[in-house]
Amino acid sequence: MKPIEIFKALSNESRLQILQWLKEPDRHFMPHEGIDMNETGVCVSQITNKLNMTQSTASQYLTMLQRAGLIKTKRIGKFTYYQRDEEAISQIADYFKQEI
């Protein structure tokens, strides 16, 4: 875990919004072709549309969150799905409780 990467990832409102949306994907996104969003994640195109920005920018934001260990990805066919890494987020929260 690199705290500086976590702080960088969390220093942008859109990236924070992505994390909030991914916490309750059924509430914030329409289902994607029979995919259980709680188990598989949310398709990058759905995140891009909800952010109202280019896929390139959304992908950069998602990559930053992934590098920080806050989300994980799953590739199914031509689609990439994103979901929060709840275990990692819990470990990060514990780290900050102890270190800061």
Backbone atoms as SQL, in Angstrom:
CREATE TABLE atoms (id INTEGER PRIMARY KEY, chain TEXT, resi INTEGER, resn TEXT, atom TEXT, x REAL, y REAL, z REAL);
INSERT INTO atoms VALUES
  (1, 'A', 1, 'MET', 'N', 0.843, -1.174, 0.000),
  (2, 'A', 1, 'MET', 'CA', 0.000, 0.000, 0.000),
  (3, 'A', 1, 'MET', 'C', 0.889, 1.238, 0.000),
  (4, 'A', 2, 'LYS', 'N', 0.586, 2.136, -0.907),
  (5, 'A', 2, 'LYS', 'CA', 1.314, 3.398, -1.010),
  (6, 'A', 2, 'LYS', 'C', 0.346, 4.537, -0.686),
  (7, 'A', 3, 'PRO', 'N', 0.441, 5.071, 0.537),
  (8, 'A', 3, 'PRO', 'CA', -0.507, 6.123, 0.924),
  (9, 'A', 3, 'PRO', 'C', -0.545, 7.299, -0.044),
  (10, 'A', 4, 'ILE', 'N', 0.580, 7.686, -0.606),
  (11, 'A', 4, 'ILE', 'CA', 0.584, 8.834, -1.519),
  (12, 'A', 4, 'ILE', 'C', -0.285, 8.565, -2.745),
  (13, 'A', 5, 'GLU', 'N', -0.270, 7.317, -3.248),
  (14, 'A', 5, 'GLU', 'CA', -1.112, 6.956, -4.400),
  (15, 'A', 5, 'GLU', 'C', -2.592, 7.015, -4.021),
  (16, 'A', 6, 'ILE', 'N', -2.894, 6.623, -2.812),
  (17, 'A', 6, 'ILE', 'CA', -4.277, 6.672, -2.339),
  (18, 'A', 6, 'ILE', 'C', -4.744, 8.125, -2.246),
  (19, 'A', 7, 'PHE', 'N', -3.902, 8.979, -1.645),
  (20, 'A', 7, 'PHE', 'CA', -4.268, 10.392, -1.549),
  (21, 'A', 7, 'PHE', 'C', -4.427, 11.024, -2.922),
  (22, 'A', 8, 'LYS', 'N', -3.557, 10.691, -3.845),
  (23, 'A', 8, 'LYS', 'CA', -3.679, 11.226, -5.207),
  (24, 'A', 8, 'LYS', 'C', -5.005, 10.796, -5.833),
  (25, 'A', 9, 'ALA', 'N', -5.326, 9.514, -5.689),
  (26, 'A', 9, 'ALA', 'CA', -6.555, 8.986, -6.291),
  (27, 'A', 9, 'ALA', 'C', -7.795, 9.641, -5.692),
  (28, 'A', 10, 'LEU', 'N', -7.736, 9.954, -4.413),
  (29, 'A', 10, 'LEU', 'CA', -8.900, 10.520, -3.726),
  (30, 'A', 10, 'LEU', 'C', -8.977, 12.040, -3.820),
  (31, 'A', 11, 'SER', 'N', -8.006, 12.652, -4.488),
  (32, 'A', 11, 'SER', 'CA', -7.952, 14.112, -4.537),
  (33, 'A', 11, 'SER', 'C', -8.761, 14.723, -5.686),
  (34, 'A', 12, 'ASN', 'N', -9.634, 13.938, -6.286),
  (35, 'A', 12, 'ASN', 'CA', -10.424, 14.409, -7.420),
  (36, 'A', 12, 'ASN', 'C', -11.894, 14.058, -7.176),
  (37, 'A', 13, 'GLU', 'N', -12.771, 15.035, -7.348),
  (38, 'A', 13, 'GLU', 'CA', -14.197, 14.812, -7.084),
  (39, 'A', 13, 'GLU', 'C', -14.801, 13.698, -7.939),
  (40, 'A', 14, 'SER', 'N', -14.394, 13.617, -9.192),
  (41, 'A', 14, 'SER', 'CA', -14.951, 12.579, -10.073),
  (42, 'A', 14, 'SER', 'C', -14.522, 11.190, -9.617),
  (43, 'A', 15, 'ARG', 'N', -13.283, 11.048, -9.195),
  (44, 'A', 15, 'ARG', 'CA', -12.824, 9.741, -8.712),
  (45, 'A', 15, 'ARG', 'C', -13.534, 9.367, -7.412),
  (46, 'A', 16, 'LEU', 'N', -13.743, 10.337, -6.541),
  (47, 'A', 16, 'LEU', 'CA', -14.519, 10.074, -5.329),
  (48, 'A', 16, 'LEU', 'C', -15.946, 9.664, -5.677),
  (49, 'A', 17, 'GLN', 'N', -16.516, 10.329, -6.673),
  (50, 'A', 17, 'GLN', 'CA', -17.874, 10.010, -7.100),
  (51, 'A', 17, 'GLN', 'C', -17.951, 8.586, -7.633),
  (52, 'A', 18, 'ILE', 'N', -16.957, 8.179, -8.406),
  (53, 'A', 18, 'ILE', 'CA', -16.922, 6.807, -8.923),
  (54, 'A', 18, 'ILE', 'C', -16.958, 5.814, -7.764),
  (55, 'A', 19, 'LEU', 'N', -16.133, 6.036, -6.751),
  (56, 'A', 19, 'LEU', 'CA', -16.112, 5.135, -5.593),
  (57, 'A', 19, 'LEU', 'C', -17.468, 5.091, -4.893),
  (58, 'A', 20, 'GLN', 'N', -18.115, 6.238, -4.783),
  (59, 'A', 20, 'GLN', 'CA', -19.435, 6.270, -4.151),
  (60, 'A', 20, 'GLN', 'C', -20.455, 5.496, -4.989),
  (61, 'A', 21, 'TRP', 'N', -20.442, 5.705, -6.292),
  (62, 'A', 21, 'TRP', 'CA', -21.370, 4.982, -7.162),
  (63, 'A', 21, 'TRP', 'C', -21.137, 3.482, -7.100),
  (64, 'A', 22, 'LEU', 'N', -19.876, 3.071, -7.097),
  (65, 'A', 22, 'LEU', 'CA', -19.560, 1.639, -7.098),
  (66, 'A', 22, 'LEU', 'C', -19.903, 0.961, -5.781),
  (67, 'A', 23, 'LYS', 'N', -20.107, 1.746, -4.743),
  (68, 'A', 23, 'LYS', 'CA', -20.501, 1.164, -3.461),
  (69, 'A', 23, 'LYS', 'C', -21.903, 0.572, -3.561),
  (70, 'A', 24, 'GLU', 'N', -22.775, 1.218, -4.339),
  (71, 'A', 24, 'GLU', 'CA', -24.151, 0.752, -4.551),
  (72, 'A', 24, 'GLU', 'C', -24.458, 0.773, -6.046),
  (73, 'A', 25, 'PRO', 'N', -23.875, -0.139, -6.818),
  (74, 'A', 25, 'PRO', 'CA', -24.032, -0.076, -8.275),
  (75, 'A', 25, 'PRO', 'C', -25.475, -0.217, -8.762),
  (76, 'A', 26, 'ASP', 'N', -26.271, -1.023, -8.078),
  (77, 'A', 26, 'ASP', 'CA', -27.666, -1.192, -8.500),
  (78, 'A', 26, 'ASP', 'C', -28.460, 0.102, -8.381),
  (79, 'A', 27, 'ARG', 'N', -28.054, 0.946, -7.483),
  (80, 'A', 27, 'ARG', 'CA', -28.744, 2.216, -7.269),
  (81, 'A', 27, 'ARG', 'C', -28.350, 3.271, -8.304),
  (82, 'A', 28, 'HIS', 'N', -27.143, 3.164, -8.840),
  (83, 'A', 28, 'HIS', 'CA', -26.610, 4.233, -9.683),
  (84, 'A', 28, 'HIS', 'C', -26.476, 3.885, -11.165),
  (85, 'A', 29, 'PHE', 'N', -26.589, 2.604, -11.510),
  (86, 'A', 29, 'PHE', 'CA', -26.389, 2.197, -12.905),
  (87, 'A', 29, 'PHE', 'C', -27.481, 1.232, -13.338),
  (88, 'A', 30, 'MET', 'N', -27.767, 1.265, -14.628),
  (89, 'A', 30, 'MET', 'CA', -28.690, 0.301, -15.215),
  (90, 'A', 30, 'MET', 'C', -27.950, -1.020, -15.410),
  (91, 'A', 31, 'PRO', 'N', -28.641, -2.158, -15.269),
  (92, 'A', 31, 'PRO', 'CA', -27.987, -3.464, -15.485),
  (93, 'A', 31, 'PRO', 'C', -27.393, -3.550, -16.891),
  (94, 'A', 32, 'HIS', 'N', -26.322, -4.297, -17.019),
  (95, 'A', 32, 'HIS', 'CA', -25.627, -4.450, -18.299),
  (96, 'A', 32, 'HIS', 'C', -25.722, -5.895, -18.762),
  (97, 'A', 33, 'GLU', 'N', -26.644, -6.157, -19.683),
  (98, 'A', 33, 'GLU', 'CA', -26.786, -7.458, -20.354),
  (99, 'A', 33, 'GLU', 'C', -26.662, -8.653, -19.417),
  (100, 'A', 34, 'GLY', 'N', -27.483, -8.689, -18.385),
  (101, 'A', 34, 'GLY', 'CA', -27.529, -9.844, -17.506),
  (102, 'A', 34, 'GLY', 'C', -26.368, -9.956, -16.534),
  (103, 'A', 35, 'ILE', 'N', -25.586, -8.914, -16.366),
  (104, 'A', 35, 'ILE', 'CA', -24.446, -8.932, -15.447),
  (105, 'A', 35, 'ILE', 'C', -24.919, -8.521, -14.053),
  (106, 'A', 36, 'ASP', 'N', -24.523, -9.285, -13.041),
  (107, 'A', 36, 'ASP', 'CA', -24.797, -8.906, -11.659),
  (108, 'A', 36, 'ASP', 'C', -23.727, -7.896, -11.250),
  (109, 'A', 37, 'MET', 'N', -24.098, -6.635, -11.189),
  (110, 'A', 37, 'MET', 'CA', -23.122, -5.574, -10.937),
  (111, 'A', 37, 'MET', 'C', -22.484, -5.681, -9.556),
  (112, 'A', 38, 'ASN', 'N', -23.189, -6.254, -8.588),
  (113, 'A', 38, 'ASN', 'CA', -22.607, -6.412, -7.259),
  (114, 'A', 38, 'ASN', 'C', -21.519, -7.476, -7.250),
  (115, 'A', 39, 'GLU', 'N', -21.637, -8.445, -8.126),
  (116, 'A', 39, 'GLU', 'CA', -20.653, -9.523, -8.193),
  (117, 'A', 39, 'GLU', 'C', -19.554, -9.240, -9.216),
  (118, 'A', 40, 'THR', 'N', -19.916, -8.686, -10.365),
  (119, 'A', 40, 'THR', 'CA', -18.983, -8.507, -11.473),
  (120, 'A', 40, 'THR', 'C', -18.422, -7.100, -11.557),
  (121, 'A', 41, 'GLY', 'N', -19.252, -6.109, -11.295),
  (122, 'A', 41, 'GLY', 'CA', -18.840, -4.717, -11.410),
  (123, 'A', 41, 'GLY', 'C', -19.662, -3.989, -12.447),
  (124, 'A', 42, 'VAL', 'N', -19.224, -2.781, -12.734),
  (125, 'A', 42, 'VAL', 'CA', -19.930, -1.888, -13.657),
  (126, 'A', 42, 'VAL', 'C', -19.055, -1.674, -14.888),
  (127, 'A', 43, 'CYS', 'N', -19.663, -1.716, -16.055),
  (128, 'A', 43, 'CYS', 'CA', -18.954, -1.551, -17.317),
  (129, 'A', 43, 'CYS', 'C', -18.405, -0.127, -17.440),
  (130, 'A', 44, 'VAL', 'N', -17.215, -0.029, -17.999),
  (131, 'A', 44, 'VAL', 'CA', -16.564, 1.277, -18.165),
  (132, 'A', 44, 'VAL', 'C', -17.443, 2.240, -18.957),
  (133, 'A', 45, 'SER', 'N', -18.192, 1.741, -19.919),
  (134, 'A', 45, 'SER', 'CA', -19.039, 2.638, -20.719),
  (135, 'A', 45, 'SER', 'C', -20.141, 3.260, -19.868),
  (136, 'A', 46, 'GLN', 'N', -20.658, 2.518, -18.892),
  (137, 'A', 46, 'GLN', 'CA', -21.682, 3.068, -18.012),
  (138, 'A', 46, 'GLN', 'C', -21.098, 4.164, -17.120),
  (139, 'A', 47, 'ILE', 'N', -19.895, 3.947, -16.638),
  (140, 'A', 47, 'ILE', 'CA', -19.220, 4.942, -15.799),
  (141, 'A', 47, 'ILE', 'C', -18.926, 6.184, -16.627),
  (142, 'A', 48, 'THR', 'N', -18.438, 5.978, -17.849),
  (143, 'A', 48, 'THR', 'CA', -18.129, 7.095, -18.747),
  (144, 'A', 48, 'THR', 'C', -19.378, 7.939, -19.003),
  (145, 'A', 49, 'ASN', 'N', -20.482, 7.284, -19.298),
  (146, 'A', 49, 'ASN', 'CA', -21.730, 8.008, -19.569),
  (147, 'A', 49, 'ASN', 'C', -22.205, 8.784, -18.351),
  (148, 'A', 50, 'LYS', 'N', -22.115, 8.172, -17.193),
  (149, 'A', 50, 'LYS', 'CA', -22.590, 8.835, -15.972),
  (150, 'A', 50, 'LYS', 'C', -21.699, 10.024, -15.618),
  (151, 'A', 51, 'LEU', 'N', -20.394, 9.926, -15.888),
  (152, 'A', 51, 'LEU', 'CA', -19.481, 11.032, -15.627),
  (153, 'A', 51, 'LEU', 'C', -19.631, 12.147, -16.660),
  (154, 'A', 52, 'ASN', 'N', -20.212, 11.799, -17.815),
  (155, 'A', 52, 'ASN', 'CA', -20.353, 12.738, -18.927),
  (156, 'A', 52, 'ASN', 'C', -18.987, 13.284, -19.368),
  (157, 'A', 53, 'MET', 'N', -18.074, 12.362, -19.604),
  (158, 'A', 53, 'MET', 'CA', -16.739, 12.729, -20.086),
  (159, 'A', 53, 'MET', 'C', -16.264, 11.677, -21.071),
  (160, 'A', 54, 'THR', 'N', -15.125, 11.908, -21.683),
  (161, 'A', 54, 'THR', 'CA', -14.617, 10.967, -22.668),
  (162, 'A', 54, 'THR', 'C', -14.206, 9.667, -21.991),
  (163, 'A', 55, 'GLN', 'N', -14.229, 8.586, -22.777),
  (164, 'A', 55, 'GLN', 'CA', -13.816, 7.295, -22.236),
  (165, 'A', 55, 'GLN', 'C', -12.347, 7.327, -21.838),
  (166, 'A', 56, 'SER', 'N', -11.548, 8.075, -22.564),
  (167, 'A', 56, 'SER', 'CA', -10.129, 8.194, -22.242),
  (168, 'A', 56, 'SER', 'C', -9.928, 8.776, -20.841),
  (169, 'A', 57, 'THR', 'N', -10.636, 9.848, -20.538),
  (170, 'A', 57, 'THR', 'CA', -10.513, 10.475, -19.218),
  (171, 'A', 57, 'THR', 'C', -11.044, 9.554, -18.128),
  (172, 'A', 58, 'ALA', 'N', -12.199, 8.956, -18.361),
  (173, 'A', 58, 'ALA', 'CA', -12.770, 8.031, -17.380),
  (174, 'A', 58, 'ALA', 'C', -11.817, 6.855, -17.138),
  (175, 'A', 59, 'SER', 'N', -11.227, 6.335, -18.203),
  (176, 'A', 59, 'SER', 'CA', -10.280, 5.223, -18.063),
  (177, 'A', 59, 'SER', 'C', -9.051, 5.634, -17.255),
  (178, 'A', 60, 'GLN', 'N', -8.582, 6.853, -17.453),
  (179, 'A', 60, 'GLN', 'CA', -7.449, 7.344, -16.659),
  (180, 'A', 60, 'GLN', 'C', -7.827, 7.414, -15.183),
  (181, 'A', 61, 'TYR', 'N', -9.016, 7.892, -14.888),
  (182, 'A', 61, 'TYR', 'CA', -9.479, 7.965, -13.504),
  (183, 'A', 61, 'TYR', 'C', -9.584, 6.566, -12.890),
  (184, 'A', 62, 'LEU', 'N', -10.138, 5.644, -13.646),
  (185, 'A', 62, 'LEU', 'CA', -10.293, 4.278, -13.154),
  (186, 'A', 62, 'LEU', 'C', -8.931, 3.608, -12.939),
  (187, 'A', 63, 'THR', 'N', -7.998, 3.868, -13.844),
  (188, 'A', 63, 'THR', 'CA', -6.646, 3.313, -13.691),
  (189, 'A', 63, 'THR', 'C', -5.991, 3.844, -12.425),
  (190, 'A', 64, 'MET', 'N', -6.169, 5.113, -12.156),
  (191, 'A', 64, 'MET', 'CA', -5.591, 5.703, -10.946),
  (192, 'A', 64, 'MET', 'C', -6.193, 5.071, -9.689),
  (193, 'A', 65, 'LEU', 'N', -7.503, 4.851, -9.687),
  (194, 'A', 65, 'LEU', 'CA', -8.150, 4.191, -8.556),
  (195, 'A', 65, 'LEU', 'C', -7.677, 2.749, -8.398),
  (196, 'A', 66, 'GLN', 'N', -7.445, 2.089, -9.530),
  (197, 'A', 66, 'GLN', 'CA', -6.970, 0.711, -9.487),
  (198, 'A', 66, 'GLN', 'C', -5.535, 0.651, -8.949),
  (199, 'A', 67, 'ARG', 'N', -4.675, 1.532, -9.405),
  (200, 'A', 67, 'ARG', 'CA', -3.288, 1.566, -8.913),
  (201, 'A', 67, 'ARG', 'C', -3.216, 1.835, -7.420),
  (202, 'A', 68, 'ALA', 'N', -4.170, 2.627, -6.928),
  (203, 'A', 68, 'ALA', 'CA', -4.213, 2.928, -5.498),
  (204, 'A', 68, 'ALA', 'C', -4.788, 1.762, -4.694),
  (205, 'A', 69, 'GLY', 'N', -5.305, 0.754, -5.386),
  (206, 'A', 69, 'GLY', 'CA', -5.845, -0.417, -4.712),
  (207, 'A', 69, 'GLY', 'C', -7.275, -0.257, -4.247),
  (208, 'A', 70, 'LEU', 'N', -7.978, 0.717, -4.774),
  (209, 'A', 70, 'LEU', 'CA', -9.341, 0.997, -4.330),
  (210, 'A', 70, 'LEU', 'C', -10.406, 0.264, -5.141),
  (211, 'A', 71, 'ILE', 'N', -10.074, -0.099, -6.375),
  (212, 'A', 71, 'ILE', 'CA', -11.005, -0.842, -7.215),
  (213, 'A', 71, 'ILE', 'C', -10.274, -1.996, -7.887),
  (214, 'A', 72, 'LYS', 'N', -11.059, -2.942, -8.368),
  (215, 'A', 72, 'LYS', 'CA', -10.499, -4.065, -9.127),
  (216, 'A', 72, 'LYS', 'C', -11.287, -4.202, -10.420),
  (217, 'A', 73, 'THR', 'N', -10.676, -4.878, -11.377),
  (218, 'A', 73, 'THR', 'CA', -11.298, -5.008, -12.693),
  (219, 'A', 73, 'THR', 'C', -11.537, -6.466, -13.043),
  (220, 'A', 74, 'LYS', 'N', -12.487, -6.649, -13.946),
  (221, 'A', 74, 'LYS', 'CA', -12.775, -7.975, -14.492),
  (222, 'A', 74, 'LYS', 'C', -13.094, -7.780, -15.962),
  (223, 'A', 75, 'ARG', 'N', -12.433, -8.544, -16.806),
  (224, 'A', 75, 'ARG', 'CA', -12.655, -8.454, -18.253),
  (225, 'A', 75, 'ARG', 'C', -13.557, -9.609, -18.672),
  (226, 'A', 76, 'ILE', 'N', -14.652, -9.281, -19.345),
  (227, 'A', 76, 'ILE', 'CA', -15.557, -10.290, -19.891),
  (228, 'A', 76, 'ILE', 'C', -15.814, -9.903, -21.333),
  (229, 'A', 77, 'GLY', 'N', -15.306, -10.723, -22.254),
  (230, 'A', 77, 'GLY', 'CA', -15.429, -10.412, -23.671),
  (231, 'A', 77, 'GLY', 'C', -14.742, -9.099, -23.978),
  (232, 'A', 78, 'LYS', 'N', -15.458, -8.197, -24.627),
  (233, 'A', 78, 'LYS', 'CA', -14.864, -6.912, -24.993),
  (234, 'A', 78, 'LYS', 'C', -15.089, -5.837, -23.932),
  (235, 'A', 79, 'PHE', 'N', -15.726, -6.196, -22.815),
  (236, 'A', 79, 'PHE', 'CA', -16.048, -5.233, -21.776),
  (237, 'A', 79, 'PHE', 'C', -15.157, -5.391, -20.551),
  (238, 'A', 80, 'THR', 'N', -14.828, -4.264, -19.927),
  (239, 'A', 80, 'THR', 'CA', -14.113, -4.263, -18.657),
  (240, 'A', 80, 'THR', 'C', -15.061, -3.735, -17.594),
  (241, 'A', 81, 'TYR', 'N', -15.139, -4.454, -16.494),
  (242, 'A', 81, 'TYR', 'CA', -16.028, -4.105, -15.394),
  (243, 'A', 81, 'TYR', 'C', -15.202, -3.705, -14.176),
  (244, 'A', 82, 'TYR', 'N', -15.710, -2.735, -13.457),
  (245, 'A', 82, 'TYR', 'CA', -15.016, -2.193, -12.290),
  (246, 'A', 82, 'TYR', 'C', -15.881, -2.328, -11.053),
  (247, 'A', 83, 'GLN', 'N', -15.228, -2.684, -9.938),
  (248, 'A', 83, 'GLN', 'CA', -15.931, -2.713, -8.665),
  (249, 'A', 83, 'GLN', 'C', -14.967, -2.325, -7.552),
  (250, 'A', 84, 'ARG', 'N', -15.530, -1.841, -6.476),
  (251, 'A', 84, 'ARG', 'CA', -14.709, -1.470, -5.326),
  (252, 'A', 84, 'ARG', 'C', -14.034, -2.708, -4.763),
  (253, 'A', 85, 'ASP', 'N', -12.830, -2.534, -4.265),
  (254, 'A', 85, 'ASP', 'CA', -12.139, -3.610, -3.552),
  (255, 'A', 85, 'ASP', 'C', -12.369, -3.354, -2.071),
  (256, 'A', 86, 'GLU', 'N', -13.452, -3.894, -1.554),
  (257, 'A', 86, 'GLU', 'CA', -13.874, -3.607, -0.182),
  (258, 'A', 86, 'GLU', 'C', -12.844, -4.066, 0.842),
  (259, 'A', 87, 'GLU', 'N', -12.198, -5.187, 0.596),
  (260, 'A', 87, 'GLU', 'CA', -11.168, -5.674, 1.522),
  (261, 'A', 87, 'GLU', 'C', -10.000, -4.691, 1.588),
  (262, 'A', 88, 'ALA', 'N', -9.551, -4.234, 0.437),
  (263, 'A', 88, 'ALA', 'CA', -8.444, -3.273, 0.387),
  (264, 'A', 88, 'ALA', 'C', -8.852, -1.953, 1.034),
  (265, 'A', 89, 'ILE', 'N', -10.070, -1.498, 0.780),
  (266, 'A', 89, 'ILE', 'CA', -10.543, -0.249, 1.376),
  (267, 'A', 89, 'ILE', 'C', -10.575, -0.373, 2.896),
  (268, 'A', 90, 'SER', 'N', -10.999, -1.514, 3.396),
  (269, 'A', 90, 'SER', 'CA', -11.016, -1.748, 4.838),
  (270, 'A', 90, 'SER', 'C', -9.591, -1.727, 5.413),
  (271, 'A', 91, 'GLN', 'N', -8.645, -2.346, 4.706),
  (272, 'A', 91, 'GLN', 'CA', -7.247, -2.346, 5.151),
  (273, 'A', 91, 'GLN', 'C', -6.673, -0.930, 5.138),
  (274, 'A', 92, 'ILE', 'N', -7.025, -0.161, 4.129),
  (275, 'A', 92, 'ILE', 'CA', -6.556, 1.222, 4.036),
  (276, 'A', 92, 'ILE', 'C', -7.121, 2.035, 5.206),
  (277, 'A', 93, 'ALA', 'N', -8.401, 1.842, 5.499),
  (278, 'A', 93, 'ALA', 'CA', -9.026, 2.552, 6.620),
  (279, 'A', 93, 'ALA', 'C', -8.323, 2.187, 7.926),
  (280, 'A', 94, 'ASP', 'N', -8.020, 0.917, 8.125),
  (281, 'A', 94, 'ASP', 'CA', -7.309, 0.482, 9.328),
  (282, 'A', 94, 'ASP', 'C', -5.921, 1.104, 9.396),
  (283, 'A', 95, 'TYR', 'N', -5.243, 1.164, 8.266),
  (284, 'A', 95, 'TYR', 'CA', -3.908, 1.765, 8.207),
  (285, 'A', 95, 'TYR', 'C', -3.961, 3.221, 8.661),
  (286, 'A', 96, 'PHE', 'N', -4.929, 3.966, 8.136),
  (287, 'A', 96, 'PHE', 'CA', -5.025, 5.376, 8.482),
  (288, 'A', 96, 'PHE', 'C', -5.418, 5.574, 9.952),
  (289, 'A', 97, 'LYS', 'N', -6.222, 4.667, 10.495),
  (290, 'A', 97, 'LYS', 'CA', -6.575, 4.760, 11.908),
  (291, 'A', 97, 'LYS', 'C', -5.331, 4.594, 12.798),
  (292, 'A', 98, 'GLN', 'N', -4.410, 3.742, 12.357),
  (293, 'A', 98, 'GLN', 'CA', -3.222, 3.457, 13.148),
  (294, 'A', 98, 'GLN', 'C', -2.091, 4.451, 12.905),
  (295, 'A', 99, 'GLU', 'N', -1.947, 4.909, 11.680),
  (296, 'A', 99, 'GLU', 'CA', -0.794, 5.705, 11.310),
  (297, 'A', 99, 'GLU', 'C', -1.000, 7.210, 11.381),
  (298, 'A', 100, 'ILE', 'N', -2.222, 7.645, 11.249),
  (299, 'A', 100, 'ILE', 'CA', -2.444, 9.101, 11.182),
  (300, 'A', 100, 'ILE', 'C', -3.199, 9.562, 12.407);
